């Protein structure tokens, strides 16, 4: 009997030791997984920094003035991904599913926490759920305007905004297809939105946010120039005396004719209807950086601000979300990946209206 009791006590004690050991190992494994996940996150995050820009004394304290954060992002429409799967050979299929990509996009956007979000390649049937989940995640009252590409394409451009901070005064969708203009024969679009701050003391300050996605075909810079010219014409009449933030995927290198057109090196829009042409300045996201891969790591995505005296107010850039360097992009490898949900990197900038 005593031997039996002693045997049972020994078994119970051994069982406790085993359970504690297993529990300890499980906690250790869990801790290692969390640490690895944290390292994966930090390895992505340390490539991107918010960098202050210029002399900010003119705008005063950014927390007390009319400041807002803009993020522009080509998020890669799922229908386009499936249509061009050959571009993503070598990327595990789990990283290409919309469920996984949406999860990664949401995580990144919630961390960036923009006041205004400009999206390109936004698939129309994915937009409502994406905005709803962003709103749940950041607690903001989000609203949006959207323009789908013409023709049979399912993606387009969206401008998502915090409706508790801004009042939407007007918006305009621009189709870059015009039968009367030979070069305007593609399904690309642009989208404009005019906002006013809701704060009582800032109600007189208005600004325009515009976004677009130009033709991809690398051999048709002439078409992209025509598309830029049409966007500038429409922006000129839409914005009147209001400063403009222009964002998008322009599928154009910094020294290409479409971008030179935007920044006024090719004369800009100048006619009897546009006595003072619109000129823009690129918000520099860093030297030797890239926003996507097109045979090489290149910049084709931009955030720009309007210049000139035609506006009652002007936009002062306070900070920019620096793009990763080309070497960092090479080190990261193909995207989308385990952490990044698109084949482009997001751009960001903080402005104040002065």
RASUL-V253656 format. One record per helix or strand. SS is the DSSP state (2 for helix, 1 for strand). FROM is the first residue (numbers start at 1). TO is the last residue. If there is no record, write none. Layout:
ss->[SS	SS]
from->[FROM	FROM]
to->[TO	TO]
This chain:
ss->[2	1	2	1	2	2	2	2	1	2	1	1	1	1	2	1	2	1	2	1	1	1	1	1	1	1	1	1	2	1	1]
from->[2	50	57	67	78	85	93	98	116	124	142	155	166	185	200	206	221	243	257	271	274	279	289	292	297	301	315	325	326	344	347]
to->[45	52	59	74	83	88	95	112	123	138	148	162	177	197	202	213	239	249	262	271	274	282	289	293	298	307	321	325	332	344	353]
